[in-house]
């Protein structure tokens, strides 16, 4: 389970904390479904020592990103505490995901071809409204 402490590790507001709690609870429910279906367990990133992708998911910012972060777009869901990069070195989780599963949990993801070894999940809908979208 990805904890709020692991997600932030940086200064944040109460509103961002509330957003992160919502995001992480949805992600955890989806991951529990994955573990049950596949009999796999969580993957631990050796760089971050948790389930958030670190250096493989960008510039060590797979969780919350402050306004000073050089990773990602200025309006990234990571900066709003509505996006997370889940460590997935074998792409097992990403391969298992479908738009129907994402919809059940109120989540969106970046297309797998852009996220080798991690899965970007967000509670924020992209402009296209598609559950799986191109960044």
KOLBAGU-785954 format. One record per residue: residue number from 1; x, y, z of N, C-alpha, C in turn; residue in one letter. Coordinates in steps of 0.2 Angstrom, whole numbers, plus 5000, padded with zeros to 4 digits. Last residue first. Layout:
// KOLBAGU-785954
+-----+------+------+------+------+------+------+------+------+------+------+
: pos :  n.x :  n.y :  n.z : ca.x : ca.y : ca.z :  c.x :  c.y :  c.z : code :
+-----+------+------+------+------+------+------+------+------+------+------+
: NUM :    X :    Y :    Z :    X :    Y :    Z :    X :    Y :    Z :    a :
...
+-----+------+------+------+------+------+------+------+------+------+------+
// end
This chain:
// KOLBAGU-785954
+-----+------+------+------+------+------+------+------+------+------+------+
: pos :  n.x :  n.y :  n.z : ca.x : ca.y : ca.z :  c.x :  c.y :  c.z : code :
+-----+------+------+------+------+------+------+------+------+------+------+
: 135 : 5000 : 5056 : 4884 : 5002 : 5062 : 4887 : 5003 : 5068 : 4883 :    x :
: 134 : 4985 : 5047 : 4879 : 4992 : 5049 : 4877 : 4994 : 5056 : 4881 :    x :
: 133 : 4975 : 5038 : 4891 : 4976 : 5043 : 4886 : 4983 : 5044 : 4885 :    x :
: 132 : 4961 : 5029 : 4896 : 4968 : 5028 : 4894 : 4970 : 5033 : 4889 :    x :
: 131 : 4949 : 5035 : 4897 : 4952 : 5032 : 4903 : 4959 : 5031 : 4902 :    x :
: 130 : 4946 : 5052 : 4890 : 4947 : 5044 : 4889 : 4951 : 5042 : 4895 :    x :
: 129 : 4945 : 5065 : 4890 : 4940 : 5061 : 4894 : 4941 : 5054 : 4893 :    x :
: 128 : 4953 : 5074 : 4884 : 4950 : 5069 : 4880 : 4944 : 5066 : 4883 :    x :
: 127 : 4959 : 5080 : 4895 : 4955 : 5084 : 4891 : 4950 : 5080 : 4886 :    x :
: 126 : 4958 : 5068 : 4909 : 4962 : 5072 : 4904 : 4957 : 5075 : 4899 :    x :
: 125 : 4953 : 5068 : 4926 : 4951 : 5066 : 4919 : 4955 : 5071 : 4914 :    x :
: 124 : 4961 : 5063 : 4940 : 4959 : 5069 : 4936 : 4958 : 5067 : 4928 :    x :
: 123 : 4966 : 5053 : 4947 : 4959 : 5054 : 4948 : 4956 : 5060 : 4943 :    x :
: 122 : 4978 : 5043 : 4939 : 4976 : 5049 : 4941 : 4968 : 5049 : 4942 :    x :
: 121 : 4993 : 5034 : 4936 : 4986 : 5034 : 4938 : 4984 : 5041 : 4940 :    x :
: 120 : 5006 : 5027 : 4927 : 5003 : 5033 : 4929 : 4996 : 5033 : 4930 :    x :
: 119 : 5016 : 5014 : 4930 : 5009 : 5015 : 4928 : 5007 : 5022 : 4931 :    x :
: 118 : 5032 : 5008 : 4924 : 5028 : 5011 : 4929 : 5021 : 5012 : 4926 :    x :
: 117 : 5038 : 5002 : 4913 : 5041 : 5000 : 4920 : 5037 : 5004 : 4926 :    x :
: 116 : 5034 : 5014 : 4902 : 5038 : 5007 : 4903 : 5040 : 5007 : 4910 :    x :
: 115 : 5024 : 5023 : 4897 : 5026 : 5022 : 4904 : 5029 : 5015 : 4905 :    x :
: 114 : 5019 : 5024 : 4884 : 5023 : 5030 : 4887 : 5026 : 5029 : 4894 :    x :
: 113 : 5012 : 5013 : 4882 : 5018 : 5014 : 4878 : 5022 : 5020 : 4880 :    x :
: 112 : 5001 : 5014 : 4890 : 5006 : 5010 : 4892 : 5013 : 5011 : 4888 :    x :
: 111 : 4994 : 5031 : 4893 : 4995 : 5025 : 4889 : 5001 : 5021 : 4890 :    x :
: 110 : 4990 : 5035 : 4909 : 4994 : 5037 : 4903 : 4994 : 5030 : 4899 :    x :
: 109 : 4973 : 5033 : 4916 : 4980 : 5032 : 4916 : 4983 : 5034 : 4909 :    x :
: 108 : 4961 : 5036 : 4929 : 4963 : 5037 : 4922 : 4971 : 5035 : 4922 :    x :
: 107 : 4947 : 5031 : 4939 : 4954 : 5032 : 4938 : 4956 : 5033 : 4930 :    x :
: 106 : 4936 : 5025 : 4946 : 4937 : 5032 : 4945 : 4943 : 5034 : 4943 :    x :
: 105 : 4935 : 5011 : 4946 : 4938 : 5014 : 4952 : 4939 : 5022 : 4951 :    x :
: 104 : 4928 : 5008 : 4934 : 4925 : 5006 : 4941 : 4928 : 5009 : 4947 :    x :
: 103 : 4938 : 5014 : 4925 : 4931 : 5017 : 4926 : 4928 : 5015 : 4933 :    x :
: 102 : 4948 : 5004 : 4926 : 4949 : 5011 : 4928 : 4943 : 5014 : 4929 :    x :
: 101 : 4941 : 4993 : 4920 : 4943 : 4993 : 4927 : 4945 : 5000 : 4930 :    x :
: 100 : 4938 : 4998 : 4907 : 4933 : 4996 : 4912 : 4935 : 4996 : 4919 :    x :
:  99 : 4951 : 4999 : 4902 : 4947 : 5005 : 4903 : 4941 : 5004 : 4908 :    x :
:  98 : 4962 : 4988 : 4911 : 4958 : 4990 : 4905 : 4954 : 4996 : 4907 :    x :
:  97 : 4977 : 4980 : 4916 : 4972 : 4986 : 4916 : 4968 : 4986 : 4910 :    x :
:  96 : 4987 : 4971 : 4913 : 4981 : 4969 : 4916 : 4975 : 4974 : 4916 :    x :
:  95 : 4998 : 4979 : 4909 : 4995 : 4974 : 4905 : 4988 : 4972 : 4907 :    x :
:  94 : 5001 : 4986 : 4922 : 4998 : 4990 : 4916 : 4995 : 4985 : 4910 :    x :
:  93 : 5005 : 4975 : 4929 : 4999 : 4979 : 4931 : 4996 : 4982 : 4925 :    x :
:  92 : 5017 : 4971 : 4922 : 5011 : 4966 : 4923 : 5005 : 4970 : 4925 :    x :
:  91 : 5029 : 4977 : 4919 : 5022 : 4980 : 4915 : 5017 : 4975 : 4916 :    x :
:  90 : 5039 : 4975 : 4927 : 5038 : 4970 : 4922 : 5031 : 4972 : 4917 :    x :
:  89 : 5039 : 4986 : 4935 : 5045 : 4984 : 4931 : 5044 : 4979 : 4926 :    x :
:  88 : 5031 : 4997 : 4941 : 5028 : 4991 : 4938 : 5034 : 4989 : 4933 :    x :
:  87 : 5026 : 5009 : 4953 : 5031 : 5005 : 4951 : 5029 : 4998 : 4948 :    x :
:  86 : 5015 : 5022 : 4949 : 5016 : 5015 : 4952 : 5021 : 5011 : 4949 :    x :
:  85 : 5014 : 5038 : 4950 : 5017 : 5033 : 4946 : 5018 : 5027 : 4950 :    x :
:  84 : 4999 : 5048 : 4952 : 5005 : 5044 : 4955 : 5007 : 5040 : 4950 :    x :
:  83 : 4989 : 5063 : 4955 : 4992 : 5058 : 4951 : 4998 : 5055 : 4954 :    x :
:  82 : 4984 : 5073 : 4963 : 4979 : 5069 : 4960 : 4982 : 5063 : 4955 :    x :
:  81 : 4992 : 5083 : 4968 : 4991 : 5077 : 4972 : 4985 : 5073 : 4969 :    x :
:  80 : 4995 : 5093 : 4959 : 4989 : 5094 : 4962 : 4987 : 5088 : 4967 :    x :
:  79 : 5007 : 5088 : 4953 : 5007 : 5094 : 4957 : 5001 : 5096 : 4961 :    x :
:  78 : 5002 : 5077 : 4946 : 5006 : 5076 : 4952 : 5007 : 5082 : 4956 :    x :
:  77 : 4996 : 5082 : 4936 : 4991 : 5080 : 4941 : 4996 : 5078 : 4947 :    x :
:  76 : 5004 : 5097 : 4929 : 5004 : 5090 : 4930 : 4999 : 5088 : 4936 :    x :
:  75 : 5006 : 5110 : 4925 : 4999 : 5108 : 4927 : 4998 : 5101 : 4928 :    x :
:  74 : 5019 : 5109 : 4920 : 5017 : 5114 : 4926 : 5010 : 5112 : 4929 :    x :
:  73 : 5024 : 5092 : 4917 : 5021 : 5099 : 4915 : 5019 : 5103 : 4921 :    x :
:  72 : 5040 : 5084 : 4923 : 5033 : 5085 : 4921 : 5030 : 5092 : 4919 :    x :
:  71 : 5051 : 5090 : 4935 : 5048 : 5084 : 4931 : 5041 : 5086 : 4929 :    x :
:  70 : 5056 : 5100 : 4942 : 5058 : 5100 : 4935 : 5055 : 5095 : 4931 :    x :
:  69 : 5047 : 5108 : 4956 : 5050 : 5101 : 4952 : 5051 : 5103 : 4945 :    x :
:  68 : 5042 : 5118 : 4962 : 5049 : 5119 : 4959 : 5051 : 5113 : 4956 :    x :
:  67 : 5029 : 5115 : 4966 : 5030 : 5119 : 4960 : 5037 : 5120 : 4958 :    x :
:  66 : 5031 : 5097 : 4970 : 5031 : 5104 : 4972 : 5031 : 5108 : 4965 :    x :
:  65 : 5023 : 5082 : 4967 : 5028 : 5086 : 4965 : 5027 : 5094 : 4967 :    x :
:  64 : 5020 : 5066 : 4974 : 5019 : 5073 : 4974 : 5024 : 5077 : 4971 :    x :
:  63 : 5028 : 5053 : 4965 : 5023 : 5055 : 4969 : 5021 : 5062 : 4968 :    x :
:  62 : 5039 : 5052 : 4957 : 5033 : 5048 : 4955 : 5027 : 5049 : 4959 :    x :
:  61 : 5052 : 5059 : 4955 : 5046 : 5062 : 4957 : 5039 : 5058 : 4955 :    x :
:  60 : 5064 : 5056 : 4949 : 5063 : 5054 : 4956 : 5056 : 5057 : 4959 :    x :
:  59 : 5060 : 5060 : 4936 : 5066 : 5063 : 4940 : 5066 : 5062 : 4947 :    x :
:  58 : 5053 : 5046 : 4931 : 5054 : 5053 : 4929 : 5061 : 5055 : 4933 :    x :
:  57 : 5052 : 5033 : 4934 : 5046 : 5036 : 4933 : 5047 : 5043 : 4931 :    x :
:  56 : 5064 : 5028 : 4938 : 5062 : 5025 : 4932 : 5055 : 5029 : 4930 :    x :
:  55 : 5066 : 5035 : 4950 : 5070 : 5037 : 4945 : 5068 : 5034 : 4938 :    x :
:  54 : 5052 : 5028 : 4956 : 5057 : 5034 : 4957 : 5060 : 5036 : 4951 :    x :
:  53 : 5035 : 5024 : 4959 : 5041 : 5023 : 4954 : 5045 : 5030 : 4956 :    x :
:  52 : 5030 : 5017 : 4974 : 5030 : 5023 : 4970 : 5036 : 5023 : 4965 :    x :
:  51 : 5032 : 5008 : 4984 : 5029 : 5006 : 4978 : 5028 : 5012 : 4973 :    x :
:  50 : 5049 : 5010 : 4990 : 5042 : 5009 : 4991 : 5039 : 5008 : 4984 :    x :
:  49 : 5062 : 5013 : 4988 : 5060 : 5008 : 4993 : 5053 : 5008 : 4995 :    x :
:  48 : 5066 : 5020 : 4978 : 5062 : 5024 : 4982 : 5061 : 5019 : 4989 :    x :
:  47 : 5075 : 5010 : 4971 : 5077 : 5017 : 4972 : 5073 : 5021 : 4977 :    x :
:  46 : 5068 : 4998 : 4971 : 5074 : 4999 : 4975 : 5077 : 5006 : 4976 :    x :
:  45 : 5051 : 4997 : 4972 : 5056 : 5001 : 4969 : 5062 : 5001 : 4973 :    x :
:  44 : 5042 : 4983 : 4974 : 5045 : 4988 : 4978 : 5051 : 4991 : 4974 :    x :
:  43 : 5026 : 4977 : 4970 : 5033 : 4978 : 4968 : 5036 : 4984 : 4971 :    x :
:  42 : 5014 : 4967 : 4978 : 5016 : 4973 : 4976 : 5024 : 4973 : 4974 :    x :
:  41 : 5010 : 4951 : 4970 : 5010 : 4956 : 4976 : 5013 : 4962 : 4973 :    x :
:  40 : 4998 : 4940 : 4961 : 5005 : 4944 : 4962 : 5004 : 4949 : 4968 :    x :
:  39 : 4987 : 4934 : 4958 : 4991 : 4931 : 4963 : 4998 : 4934 : 4963 :    x :
:  38 : 4978 : 4940 : 4949 : 4984 : 4938 : 4946 : 4988 : 4934 : 4951 :    x :
:  37 : 4966 : 4944 : 4956 : 4966 : 4941 : 4949 : 4972 : 4938 : 4947 :    x :
:  36 : 4972 : 4950 : 4968 : 4967 : 4944 : 4968 : 4967 : 4941 : 4962 :    x :
:  35 : 4980 : 4960 : 4962 : 4983 : 4955 : 4966 : 4979 : 4949 : 4967 :    x :
:  34 : 4969 : 4968 : 4956 : 4975 : 4965 : 4952 : 4978 : 4959 : 4956 :    x :
:  33 : 4962 : 4972 : 4968 : 4959 : 4968 : 4963 : 4964 : 4965 : 4958 :    x :
:  32 : 4972 : 4980 : 4974 : 4970 : 4974 : 4977 : 4966 : 4969 : 4972 :    x :
:  31 : 4973 : 4990 : 4964 : 4978 : 4986 : 4965 : 4976 : 4979 : 4969 :    x :
:  30 : 4961 : 4996 : 4967 : 4962 : 4994 : 4960 : 4968 : 4989 : 4961 :    x :
:  29 : 4963 : 5001 : 4980 : 4957 : 4996 : 4978 : 4958 : 4993 : 4972 :    x :
:  28 : 4974 : 5009 : 4978 : 4974 : 5003 : 4982 : 4969 : 4998 : 4981 :    x :
:  27 : 4968 : 5019 : 4970 : 4973 : 5015 : 4968 : 4974 : 5009 : 4971 :    x :
:  26 : 4959 : 5024 : 4980 : 4956 : 5022 : 4973 : 4962 : 5017 : 4970 :    x :
:  25 : 4968 : 5029 : 4990 : 4963 : 5024 : 4991 : 4960 : 5021 : 4985 :    x :
:  24 : 4975 : 5039 : 4983 : 4978 : 5032 : 4985 : 4973 : 5027 : 4987 :    x :
:  23 : 4965 : 5049 : 4980 : 4969 : 5045 : 4975 : 4971 : 5038 : 4977 :    x :
:  22 : 4961 : 5052 : 4993 : 4956 : 5050 : 4988 : 4960 : 5046 : 4983 :    x :
:  21 : 4974 : 5057 : 4998 : 4970 : 5051 : 5001 : 4965 : 5048 : 4997 :    x :
:  20 : 4976 : 5067 : 4989 : 4980 : 5061 : 4989 : 4977 : 5056 : 4992 :    x :
:  19 : 4966 : 5076 : 4993 : 4966 : 5074 : 4986 : 4970 : 5067 : 4986 :    x :
:  18 : 4970 : 5079 : 5006 : 4964 : 5076 : 5005 : 4963 : 5073 : 4998 :    x :
:  17 : 4983 : 5085 : 5003 : 4982 : 5079 : 5007 : 4976 : 5075 : 5006 :    x :
:  16 : 4978 : 5097 : 4997 : 4982 : 5092 : 4993 : 4982 : 5085 : 4997 :    x :
:  15 : 4972 : 5103 : 5008 : 4968 : 5101 : 5002 : 4972 : 5096 : 4997 :    x :
:  14 : 4983 : 5105 : 5016 : 4978 : 5100 : 5018 : 4974 : 5098 : 5012 :    x :
:  13 : 4998 : 5105 : 5006 : 4993 : 5108 : 5009 : 4988 : 5103 : 5012 :    x :
:  12 : 5016 : 5101 : 5009 : 5010 : 5100 : 5005 : 5004 : 5104 : 5009 :    x :
:  11 : 5033 : 5096 : 5007 : 5028 : 5101 : 5010 : 5022 : 5101 : 5005 :    x :
:  10 : 5037 : 5079 : 5005 : 5038 : 5086 : 5003 : 5032 : 5090 : 5006 :    x :
:   9 : 5032 : 5066 : 5006 : 5039 : 5067 : 5008 : 5041 : 5074 : 5006 :    x :
:   8 : 5020 : 5060 : 4998 : 5022 : 5067 : 4999 : 5030 : 5068 : 5000 :    x :
:   7 : 5020 : 5046 : 4998 : 5017 : 5050 : 4992 : 5020 : 5057 : 4993 :    x :
:   6 : 5023 : 5042 : 5011 : 5028 : 5040 : 5005 : 5026 : 5044 : 4999 :    x :
:   5 : 5012 : 5047 : 5018 : 5019 : 5049 : 5019 : 5024 : 5048 : 5014 :    x :
:   4 : 5002 : 5040 : 5012 : 5002 : 5047 : 5011 : 5009 : 5050 : 5013 :    x :
:   3 : 5008 : 5024 : 5005 : 5005 : 5028 : 5011 : 5006 : 5036 : 5009 :    x :
:   2 : 5003 : 5011 : 4996 : 5007 : 5017 : 4995 : 5003 : 5022 : 5001 :    x :
:   1 : 5004 : 4994 : 5000 : 5000 : 5000 : 5000 : 5004 : 5006 : 5000 :    x :
+-----+------+------+------+------+------+------+------+------+------+------+
// end
